[in-house]
Amino acid sequence: MIQNDPEIYLQAAKMFTYFGLAFLIAMWLSPFLIALLKGLKFWKKTSRKMSATGEKLTVTAQFYKENEENEDRKKTPRAGGILIWVTTLLLALIFWVALKIDPDDSLIQFLNFVDRRETFIPLGALFFSALLGLADDILVVLPTGGNYFAGGLRLSQRAGGVAIISFLVGLWFHLKIGDKMHTITLPWWNSVENGWYKLNLENISLPFTFLDNFLQNSFGWDMHISNGGWLIIPITLVVLMSLWGSSIIDGFDGLAAGTLIPVYFAFAGLAFAQSSYDIATFLAVITGALVAYLWFNIPPAKFYMGDTGSLSLLIVIGVVAMLLDKIYILPIVGLILYITLFSAIIQIFSKKVFKKKVFLAAPYHHHLEAKGWERNQVTMRFWLISIITSILGFAMGIIIV
């Protein structure tokens, strides 16, 4: 029973303490980061003029124009997401380094949450995707606005960068922790085994035996390509790439952060329920820093998250969902994220194929704005929906094990 296991209480205390500590550190760092970004004039110098399909903006053009005419908003710096990942990496490194110095200290062992099977790859994904996003943010704030219609890196460059990160994450899953990652729980009941259906990728036989034999005979490589275990790599690509696509939600003050906080809480709760305490602590740290960021991002925003924040936060959610074997709840807890993504995809497809719009503007929060909703109204209602869907996703994640 939980009440007879003191370890549960200690781990819960650790997780919530880290949440509070991350919040306090991020709150302390925020004024310095804001001052630094303002000193570097780290804001967009030119507003977006073209749509994703290469046409001149019409409906949303007035909103961008209003921002240009508002001097305070025009000079609001980007890359505020630095606050979140720097705070997280700082707390992770402190006790990991301390443990390297004194590996026998039981207190440091307890406080350390960097673990090879649980948090090593999410931390790596956080760092490298944050760097990719930061490169995009740097190009955005140049006088020329970079080489992409919306500023920053070209879409192909960003997609390529995310694909490389996703491939490496999937490769790690396959080669390092395949015993855990090759089985995927699906949300339907298997009446034969009286439990939820478990898809074992290693039981999938692929018609590549001839290739295995060729590699074995020619080079001595035992690749097991005919074994479906490696399918975790393309699955990882699909999951992470789809979440990256939803990063366009970072459009209004407080929208992305307020939407992501419940999602992170839901996955932290699921990690804790599965006794993945290091993952739960890791997510609690990010959430604490995210709340501090939101403190300064609530209208009028002192800084914007930028790709260095939105990209890294979404990639981490995908990595954690896979590590916890909870891919199936992503469309539920991340409903707002996927609505944002698919509204843009539908709009582009309709304009390209049928030469007409489905929405007044895309993504969907701009459609609501074009219909006359106030930005704060859209933002807070998205927060509420995210809270509800995160609770529902958490409940499903608890039930389906």
N, C-alpha and C positions, 0 to 999 in steps of 0.2 A: 504494500500500500504506500501511496505517496507520502502520507503523513508520518510514516515510520522510517523514511529515508532522508536523513539530514543532507545528503548530497544534493537532493532536489532544491532544497531551500538555499543552500550555498551557491548553487549555479544560478538560481533566480536572482539572488542578491548581487552576484557578480554581473549578470546581464544588465540589470537596472542601474547598478552603480556606473557601469561603463556608459550607459545611455546618458546619465546625468553628467558624467565627466566629459564626454564628447560635446555635449551641449554647452557646458561652461567654457571649455577650451575654444570652441568655435565662436562663441559670443565674444570672448576676449580677443580672438584673432581678427574678427570681422572689421572693426574700425581701421586696423592697420592695413588689411587687404583692400578695403574700399579706398583709403588714402593712396595706396600704392597704384591701384588701377587708374584712379583719377589723375595722379601725377604722370602716368604713362599715356594719358589720353586714350585709354583703352575702350573706345566706343566707336560705333559705326560712323564713318564720315559721309557715306552716301546711302540713301534708302534704296530698297529694292524697287525696281521698275518693271521687271518682266515676270510672267508666270512660269510655271514649270514646263509648259508647252511652248514657250518662246513668244507668247503674246503679251502685249502691253496690258498691265494691270488696269482694271476698271473699278470694280466694286471696292476692293481693299485699298486702292490708291489713295482714297480720301483719308483712310486711317493712318497710313504711312505719312501723308502730308501733315496731318495733325501733329504727329510725333515730331516731325522736322520743325514745325513752327513753335513747339513747346521746347524752350531752351533747356529746361531741367531734364526732360525726358531724352532729348537729343544727346545730352552729355552723360547719360547713365552708362557706366562701364559694363562690359561683358566679362565673361570668364569667372563669375562669382562661384562657379562650381569647384574652383580650386580649393575653396574653404572646406568643402566636404571631403574630398579625397586626401588632402594634406592632413587634416585632422585624423582621419581614419588610419592612414599610413604611419603617422606619428605615434599614435597609441599602440599600433601593432608592433612597431619597431622597438619601442622602449623596452618592453618586457621580453621580446624575442632576443634582443641583444643581451639583455641582462641574464637571460637563461644560458646564453652561450658563454658568458663570463663565469656564472656559477650554476652549473646544471643540476646541482644537488639541492638547491634551495627550494623547499616545498611550497613556500608562498609564491615565489616567482613562477614555479611550474603551474600553480593554480591560476595566476593572473594572466599568464601567456595564453593567447588564443590563436596563435599561428600554428596550424597543424597541416602536415603534408596531405592527408586524405580529406580534410574538411575545408580549410580556409586558404591553403597555399595558392590554388588556382583562382579562386575568386579575387584574392588580393592582386595577383598578377594581372588578371583581366581588368580590374579596376584601374590599375596604374597605366597599362599600355593603351587602353581605350581612352583614358583621360588625356594622355599625351597626344593621341590622334585628334581628339576633340580640341585640344589646346592649339594644335597646328592650324586647324580650321579657324579658330577664334582669332588667332594672330593675323591671318590673311584677311579676315573680315574687317578688322579695324584699320587696315592700311588705307591710305587715301584712294587707291584704286578699287578697294573692296575685294581684292582677290580676282580669281579667274572664273568664277561661277556666277550664274545669273542672280542668285540670292546672296552672293558674297562667299568668300572662303574657298575651300578646295572644290574641285569639280566633283559632281555627283559620282562619277566613275572612280575617282580617287578615294573618296570616302567609303564607297561601297567596297572597293578593293581592300582598303585597310581593315574594315570590319570583317570582311571575308577571311583575311589572313589570321586575324585574332581568333575568329570563330573556328577556323581549321585547326589552329594550334591547341585551342581548348579541347576540341573534339579528339585530337590525337592524344592529348594527355589522358583524357577519359579512357580511351581505348587501350593505350599501352601501359599506363600506370595503375589505373584502378578499374580495369575491365571487369573484374569479379563483381564489382558493385554496379557499374554503369551499363552492363550488357543486358540487364533485365529492366523492363519498363512496365510500370503498372498502368493499366487502362481502366477507365471508369465504367466498366460494365461487368455484370456478375457472371462468373463462370460456374454454372450449376453442376458441372461434372466434378470439379474440385471443391465445390462449396466455398468459394472465395472470389475475390476480384481477379479479373483476368491478368495474367502476367505474361508479357511478350518477351521471350528470351531470344535475343538476337542471334545467339550462338546456335540456336536450333534451326535457323534459316540457312538452307543450303543454296549456294549460288553456283551458276554454271561456269565456274572459273578453274576447275580442277586442272585443265590443260596448262593454264598459266602458272598455277602453283608448281606443277611438275617441271615446267620450263625453267622457272626461277631457281628451283631446288637443284636441278641437274646442271644448269649453266653457271650459277653463281653461288650455290650453296645457301640460298636465302629461303628460310621457312616462313613464308608470309601469311599463310592461311587465308588467302583472298576468297576462297570458296566458302569460308565460314563467315556468317553474317555479322559477327561481332563488330567489324569495322564500320557497319552502318550507323553506329553512334556518331561518326564524324559528320555525314550529311545531315543527320537529325539535328545535331548541334548547330550546323550552319543555318538551317531553316529557322530554328528557334531564336537564335541570336540576331540574325538578319531581320526577322520580322519585328523584333523588339526595337532594334535600331531605327527601323522605319517610323516608329511611333514617336521618335524624339522631336518631331515637329510640334508636339504638344506644348513645347516651351515658347508660347506666343504672348501670353498675358502675364502681368505681374502676379506672382503667387500661384499660377495655374499648375505648372509642372511639379513644384515642390509639394503643394497641398494635395495633389493627386497621388503622388508617390509615397507619401508618409504612411497612409493606411496599408498600402501594398507591402511596404517593408515590415510593418508591424505584423501583418498576417503571416509572412514567411518566417519572421523571427519566432512567432508563436508555434508554427509548424515544426521548425527546427528544434525548438525546445521540447515539444511533445515527442519527438523522435530521439531524444537524448543526444542530438547533435549540438552540444552546448557551445562549441567554439563557433559554429556557424551562427547560432542565435546571438552570441555576444558580438560577433563581427557585424551582423545586421543592426544590432542595437546601437553600436557605435556610429554607423552611417546614419541611422535615423536621428540620433541625438544631434549630429552635425547638420542634418537636413532641417531639423526644426529651428536650429539657430540661424541657418541660412534664410529660412522663411520669415523669421523675425525681421530681417532687413530687406526682404523681397516683397513683403506686403505693400500694396499701393500707398504712397508712391515709392517704387522700388529704389533702393540705394545702389543695387547692381543687378545684373541679369545672370542667369546660370550659365548660358553659353553651351556649346557642344562639349566642352571639357567636363561639364556636369551631367547634362542630359544623356549623352552617349554612354558614359561610364556607368551611371546609375542603372540604366536599362540593361546593359550587357551583364552587369552583376546579378540582376534579378533573374535573367535567363540562366546563368551559370548555376545559381543557387537552386532554382526550380529543378534543374536536371540532377544536381547532386542529391537533392531530397527526394527524387523520384516523384515530383509533383508537376510535371509538365501540363497535365490535363486541367489544372486549375488556373493556368495563365490566362485563358480567355475570359475567365470569370473575374478574378481579382484585377486583371488589367483591362476590363471592358472598355473603360474610357480611352485607354491607350490604343486599343484596336479599332474603336470607332473613329478615332483621329486618323489612324493610318489608312483605313479602308475608305473613309470619306475622300481623302486625297487621291487614292488609286482610282476610285469610281469616277471622280471628277475628271481626272486626266484621260481615262479610258473613253468616257463619254464625249469629251471634247475632240479627241483624236478620231474616234470612229463615227460618232453621230453628229459631230460639229455643233453640239449644244451642251449646256451645263445641266447637271442634276441639282447642284446646290448653288445658292447665290454666290458663295465663295467657299474655298476650301483651304485648310481643313475645317472640320465641323464647327469649331468655336468661332471662326470667322463668319461662317454662315449665320450663326445665331446673332453675332454682332451686326451683320448686314440686315437682319430682320428687326433690329431695333433694341436688342438686349444690351444692357449695360455690361461692360467688361467685368465689373465686380460681381454682377448677377450670374454671369456665365461661370466665372471662377468658383464661386461658393457652391453653386449647384453641382458642378463637376466634383468638388470636394465631397459633397454629401453622397453622390452616386458612388464615388470611389470607396467611401467608408462602408456603404451597404454591400457593394460587390466584394470587398475584401473580407467582410464578416462571413458572407455566404461562401466564398472560396475557402476560407479557413475551416468552416464547418465541414465542407465536402472533403477537404484534405485530412481532417481528423477521422472522418467516417471511412474513407477509402484508403486502406493500408494493405 
